[in-house]
Amino acid sequence: MSTLDGTDRTLTSHLDDAAQEVFAARFGETVAHPTVPSVASGSRLLELDSKHGTRANSWHTDVTLVDAYPKISILRGVVIPPVGGDTVWANSAAAYANLSQLLRELADKLWALHSNAYDYAATRNVPDTESEREYRKQFTSTLYETEHPVVRVHPETGERTLVLGHFVHRFIGLSQRDSDRLIELFHDHVTRLENTVRWRWTQGDVAIWDNRATQHYAVADYGDAHRVVRRATVNGDVPVGIDGRRSRIFRQETRAS
């Protein structure tokens, strides 16, 4: 499942929370989110509820704030708005392959600092709600800063994929100004329409994707309607760059409550 061609989007409305976790375990060891509590005690499912400020409407790869981020994500539609709320995936292997030779050579050399100290409200024109502020506090209860190669070698297919998304703060060794410009340049290549697929949810749908070779975006175009999805993730491996160096957690700090 290294490309979007391998993404399985199957209608499986019979799944409940327990069945989703059992199903996810077929792909490997499931893991909880490193900072956000699971949906229930004893569960490893992460709930994304629009009423609690969890609208992931920015391009990202799940949990790249840590070194061994999930290899597979399995998302189930629980409450779906009547209109809107689609998810879009971008193929980061195709994005790398379609770069010019000069840009590939540059990307091959770059490392990036990823962190969960991400400002989800940065591009919004409306104030945060109390629930959004509370979720952000939870999300950053332990602060992570992790260095990843911008190009990782897929451990199963050998493909080179771009490791970017909204957890990237800057490129190692470059100024913030230069980093911002280069991040935007590579981001535009990843999210070209030719690299994307869009899924219109119905209740009970389950989407499975290779988190090592994709980014995704939950489209927040459903106003005040309610949207709830629950995600199981399968433990991943530490990325390896083309020079053989492995990702590493640079900083991990628990914040005072």
ZIPE-V443861 format. One record per pair of residues at least 24 apart in sequence whose C-alpha atoms are under 10 Angstrom apart, sorted by the first residue. I is the first residue (numbers start at 1). J is the second residue. Records with the same first field share a line. If there is no record, write none. Layout:
BEGIN
I: J ; J
END
This chain:
BEGIN
1: 71 ; 72 ; 156 ; 157 ; 208 ; 209 ; 210 ; 211 ; 212 ; 213
2: 71 ; 72 ; 91 ; 92 ; 93 ; 154 ; 155 ; 156 ; 157 ; 158 ; 159 ; 161 ; 209 ; 210 ; 211 ; 212 ; 213 ; 214
3: 90 ; 91 ; 92 ; 93 ; 94 ; 157 ; 159 ; 161 ; 195 ; 209 ; 210 ; 211 ; 212 ; 213 ; 214
4: 89 ; 90 ; 91 ; 92 ; 93 ; 94 ; 195 ; 196 ; 197 ; 208 ; 209 ; 210 ; 213 ; 214
5: 91 ; 197 ; 209
6: 208 ; 209 ; 210
7: 89 ; 197 ; 207 ; 208 ; 209 ; 210 ; 214
8: 74 ; 206 ; 207 ; 208 ; 209 ; 210
9: 74 ; 75 ; 76 ; 199 ; 201 ; 205 ; 206 ; 207 ; 208 ; 209
10: 204 ; 205 ; 206 ; 207 ; 208
11: 76 ; 77 ; 201 ; 202 ; 203 ; 204 ; 205 ; 206 ; 207
12: 76 ; 77 ; 203 ; 204 ; 205 ; 206 ; 207
13: 76 ; 77 ; 78 ; 202 ; 203 ; 204 ; 205 ; 206
14: 204 ; 205
15: 76 ; 78 ; 204 ; 205 ; 206
16: 76 ; 78 ; 204
17: 43 ; 44 ; 45 ; 76 ; 78 ; 230 ; 231 ; 232
18: 43 ; 44 ; 45
20: 45 ; 74 ; 75 ; 76 ; 206 ; 230 ; 231 ; 232
21: 45 ; 74 ; 231 ; 232 ; 233 ; 234
22: 232
23: 74 ; 232
24: 72 ; 73 ; 74 ; 75 ; 208 ; 231 ; 232 ; 233 ; 234
25: 232 ; 233 ; 234 ; 235
26: 234
27: 71 ; 72 ; 73 ; 233 ; 234 ; 235
28: 71 ; 72 ; 233 ; 234 ; 235 ; 236
29: 70 ; 233 ; 234 ; 235 ; 236
30: 70 ; 72 ; 73 ; 232 ; 233 ; 234 ; 235 ; 236
31: 69 ; 70 ; 232 ; 233 ; 234 ; 235 ; 236
32: 70 ; 231 ; 232 ; 233 ; 234 ; 235
33: 62 ; 63 ; 69 ; 70 ; 139 ; 231 ; 232 ; 233
34: 63 ; 65 ; 66 ; 69 ; 139 ; 140 ; 141 ; 142 ; 144
35: 63 ; 116 ; 137 ; 138 ; 139 ; 140 ; 141 ; 142 ; 143 ; 144 ; 254
36: 135 ; 136 ; 137 ; 138 ; 139 ; 140 ; 141 ; 142
37: 138 ; 139
38: 230 ; 231 ; 232
39: 230 ; 231
43: 232
44: 230 ; 231 ; 232 ; 233
45: 74 ; 75 ; 229 ; 230 ; 231 ; 232 ; 233
46: 75 ; 229 ; 230 ; 231 ; 232 ; 233
47: 75 ; 76 ; 78 ; 228 ; 229 ; 230 ; 231 ; 232
48: 75 ; 78 ; 227 ; 228 ; 229 ; 230 ; 231
49: 78 ; 79 ; 226 ; 227 ; 228 ; 229 ; 230
50: 79 ; 131 ; 132 ; 220 ; 222 ; 223 ; 224 ; 225 ; 226 ; 227 ; 228 ; 229
51: 129 ; 131 ; 132 ; 224 ; 225 ; 226 ; 227 ; 228
52: 129 ; 130 ; 131 ; 132 ; 133 ; 134 ; 135 ; 228
53: 120 ; 128 ; 129 ; 130 ; 131 ; 132 ; 133 ; 134 ; 135 ; 136
54: 120 ; 131 ; 132 ; 135 ; 136 ; 227 ; 228 ; 229
55: 85 ; 120 ; 132 ; 217 ; 218 ; 219 ; 220 ; 227 ; 228
56: 87 ; 120 ; 216 ; 217 ; 218 ; 219 ; 220
57: 85 ; 87 ; 88 ; 120 ; 216 ; 217 ; 218 ; 219 ; 220 ; 221
58: 120 ; 123 ; 165 ; 166 ; 167 ; 215 ; 216 ; 217 ; 218 ; 219 ; 220
59: 88 ; 89 ; 90 ; 164 ; 165 ; 166 ; 167 ; 187 ; 190 ; 191 ; 214 ; 215 ; 216 ; 217 ; 218 ; 219
60: 89 ; 90 ; 163 ; 164 ; 165 ; 166 ; 167 ; 168 ; 211 ; 214 ; 215 ; 216 ; 217 ; 218
61: 89 ; 90 ; 92 ; 163 ; 164 ; 165 ; 166 ; 167 ; 210 ; 211 ; 212 ; 213 ; 214 ; 215 ; 216 ; 217
62: 165 ; 166 ; 167 ; 211 ; 212 ; 214 ; 215 ; 216 ; 233
63: 114 ; 115 ; 116 ; 167 ; 211 ; 233
64: 113 ; 114 ; 115 ; 116 ; 144 ; 145 ; 146 ; 147 ; 148 ; 163 ; 164 ; 165 ; 166 ; 167 ; 168 ; 211 ; 212
65: 113 ; 114 ; 115 ; 116 ; 117 ; 118 ; 143 ; 144 ; 145 ; 146 ; 147 ; 148 ; 166 ; 167 ; 168 ; 249 ; 252
66: 114 ; 115 ; 116 ; 143 ; 144 ; 145 ; 146 ; 147 ; 148 ; 238 ; 247 ; 248 ; 249 ; 250 ; 251 ; 252
67: 114 ; 144 ; 145 ; 146 ; 147 ; 148 ; 236 ; 237 ; 238 ; 239 ; 246 ; 247 ; 248 ; 249 ; 250
68: 146 ; 235 ; 236 ; 237 ; 238 ; 239 ; 246 ; 247 ; 248 ; 249
69: 211 ; 212 ; 233 ; 234 ; 235 ; 236 ; 237 ; 238 ; 239
70: 210 ; 211 ; 212 ; 232 ; 233 ; 234 ; 235 ; 236 ; 237 ; 238
71: 209 ; 210 ; 211 ; 212 ; 213 ; 233 ; 234 ; 235 ; 236 ; 237 ; 238
72: 208 ; 209 ; 210 ; 211 ; 212 ; 213 ; 232 ; 233 ; 234 ; 235 ; 236
73: 207 ; 208 ; 209 ; 210 ; 211 ; 212 ; 231 ; 232 ; 233 ; 234 ; 235
74: 206 ; 207 ; 208 ; 209 ; 210 ; 211 ; 230 ; 231 ; 232 ; 233 ; 234
75: 204 ; 205 ; 206 ; 207 ; 208 ; 209 ; 229 ; 230 ; 231 ; 232 ; 233
76: 201 ; 202 ; 203 ; 204 ; 205 ; 206 ; 207 ; 208 ; 228 ; 229 ; 230 ; 231 ; 232
77: 201 ; 202 ; 203 ; 204 ; 205 ; 206 ; 207 ; 227 ; 228 ; 229 ; 230 ; 231
78: 201 ; 202 ; 203 ; 204 ; 205 ; 206 ; 227 ; 228 ; 229 ; 230
79: 201 ; 202 ; 203 ; 204 ; 225 ; 226 ; 227 ; 228 ; 229 ; 230
80: 200 ; 201 ; 202 ; 203 ; 204 ; 205 ; 222 ; 225 ; 226 ; 227 ; 228 ; 229
81: 201 ; 202 ; 203 ; 221 ; 222 ; 223 ; 224 ; 225 ; 226 ; 227 ; 228
82: 201 ; 202 ; 222 ; 225 ; 226 ; 227
83: 200 ; 201 ; 221 ; 222 ; 223 ; 225
84: 200 ; 201 ; 218 ; 219 ; 220 ; 221 ; 222 ; 223 ; 225 ; 227
85: 199 ; 200 ; 201 ; 202 ; 217 ; 218 ; 219 ; 220 ; 221 ; 222 ; 223 ; 225 ; 226 ; 227 ; 228
86: 198 ; 199 ; 200 ; 201 ; 202 ; 217 ; 218 ; 219 ; 220 ; 221 ; 222
87: 197 ; 198 ; 199 ; 200 ; 201 ; 207 ; 216 ; 217 ; 218 ; 219 ; 220
88: 191 ; 193 ; 196 ; 197 ; 198 ; 199 ; 200 ; 215 ; 216 ; 217 ; 218 ; 219
89: 190 ; 191 ; 193 ; 195 ; 196 ; 197 ; 198 ; 199 ; 209 ; 214 ; 215 ; 216 ; 217 ; 218
90: 189 ; 190 ; 191 ; 192 ; 193 ; 194 ; 195 ; 196 ; 197 ; 198 ; 213 ; 214 ; 215 ; 216 ; 217
91: 161 ; 162 ; 190 ; 191 ; 192 ; 194 ; 195 ; 196 ; 197 ; 210 ; 211 ; 212 ; 213 ; 214 ; 215 ; 216
92: 151 ; 159 ; 160 ; 161 ; 162 ; 163 ; 164 ; 187 ; 189 ; 190 ; 191 ; 195 ; 196 ; 211 ; 212 ; 213 ; 214 ; 215
93: 151 ; 152 ; 153 ; 154 ; 159 ; 160 ; 161 ; 162 ; 163 ; 190 ; 195 ; 212 ; 213 ; 214
94: 159 ; 160 ; 161 ; 162 ; 189 ; 190 ; 194 ; 195 ; 196 ; 213 ; 214
95: 160 ; 161 ; 162 ; 186 ; 187 ; 188 ; 189 ; 190 ; 191 ; 192 ; 194 ; 195 ; 196 ; 213 ; 214
96: 151 ; 159 ; 160 ; 161 ; 162 ; 163 ; 186 ; 189 ; 190
97: 159 ; 160 ; 161 ; 162
98: 189 ; 190 ; 195
99: 186 ; 189 ; 190
103: 185 ; 186
104: 151 ; 160 ; 162
106: 150 ; 151
107: 149 ; 150 ; 151 ; 162 ; 163 ; 182 ; 186
108: 149 ; 150 ; 151 ; 152 ; 160 ; 162 ; 241 ; 242 ; 243
109: 149 ; 150 ; 151 ; 241 ; 242 ; 243
110: 148 ; 149 ; 150 ; 151 ; 171 ; 172 ; 173 ; 174 ; 241
111: 147 ; 148 ; 149 ; 150 ; 151 ; 163 ; 170 ; 171 ; 172 ; 173 ; 174 ; 241 ; 247
112: 146 ; 147 ; 148 ; 149 ; 150 ; 151 ; 163 ; 164 ; 167 ; 168 ; 169 ; 170 ; 171 ; 172 ; 173 ; 174 ; 179 ; 183 ; 247
113: 144 ; 145 ; 146 ; 147 ; 148 ; 149 ; 150 ; 164 ; 167 ; 168 ; 169 ; 170 ; 171 ; 172 ; 248 ; 249 ; 250
114: 144 ; 145 ; 146 ; 147 ; 148 ; 163 ; 164 ; 165 ; 166 ; 167 ; 168 ; 169 ; 170 ; 171 ; 249 ; 250
115: 140 ; 143 ; 144 ; 145 ; 146 ; 147 ; 166 ; 167 ; 168 ; 169 ; 170 ; 249 ; 250 ; 251 ; 252
116: 140 ; 141 ; 142 ; 143 ; 144 ; 145 ; 146 ; 166 ; 167 ; 168 ; 169
117: 141 ; 142 ; 143 ; 144 ; 145 ; 167 ; 168 ; 169
118: 166 ; 167 ; 168 ; 169
119: 166 ; 167
120: 166
137: 255 ; 257
138: 255 ; 257
140: 253 ; 254 ; 255
141: 253 ; 254 ; 255 ; 256 ; 257
142: 251 ; 252 ; 253 ; 254 ; 255 ; 256
143: 251 ; 252 ; 253 ; 254 ; 255
144: 249 ; 250 ; 251 ; 252 ; 253 ; 254
145: 169 ; 248 ; 249 ; 250 ; 251 ; 252 ; 253
146: 247 ; 248 ; 249 ; 250 ; 251 ; 252
147: 171 ; 172 ; 246 ; 247 ; 248 ; 249 ; 250 ; 251
148: 172 ; 238 ; 239 ; 240 ; 241 ; 245 ; 246 ; 247 ; 248 ; 249
149: 239 ; 240 ; 241 ; 242 ; 243 ; 244 ; 245 ; 246 ; 247 ; 248
150: 186 ; 239 ; 241 ; 242
151: 239 ; 240 ; 241 ; 242 ; 243
152: 212 ; 213 ; 238 ; 239 ; 240 ; 241 ; 242 ; 243 ; 244 ; 245 ; 246 ; 247
153: 212 ; 213 ; 239 ; 240 ; 241 ; 242 ; 243 ; 244
154: 212 ; 213 ; 237 ; 239 ; 240 ; 241
155: 212 ; 237 ; 238 ; 239 ; 240
159: 213
160: 212 ; 213 ; 241 ; 242
161: 190 ; 212 ; 213 ; 214 ; 241
162: 186 ; 187 ; 190 ; 212 ; 213 ; 214 ; 215
163: 190 ; 211 ; 212 ; 213 ; 214 ; 215 ; 239
164: 190 ; 214 ; 215
165: 190 ; 214 ; 215 ; 216 ; 217
166: 215
190: 214 ; 215
191: 215 ; 216 ; 217
203: 227 ; 228 ; 229
204: 229
205: 229
206: 230 ; 231
207: 231
208: 232 ; 233
210: 234
211: 236
212: 236 ; 237 ; 239
END
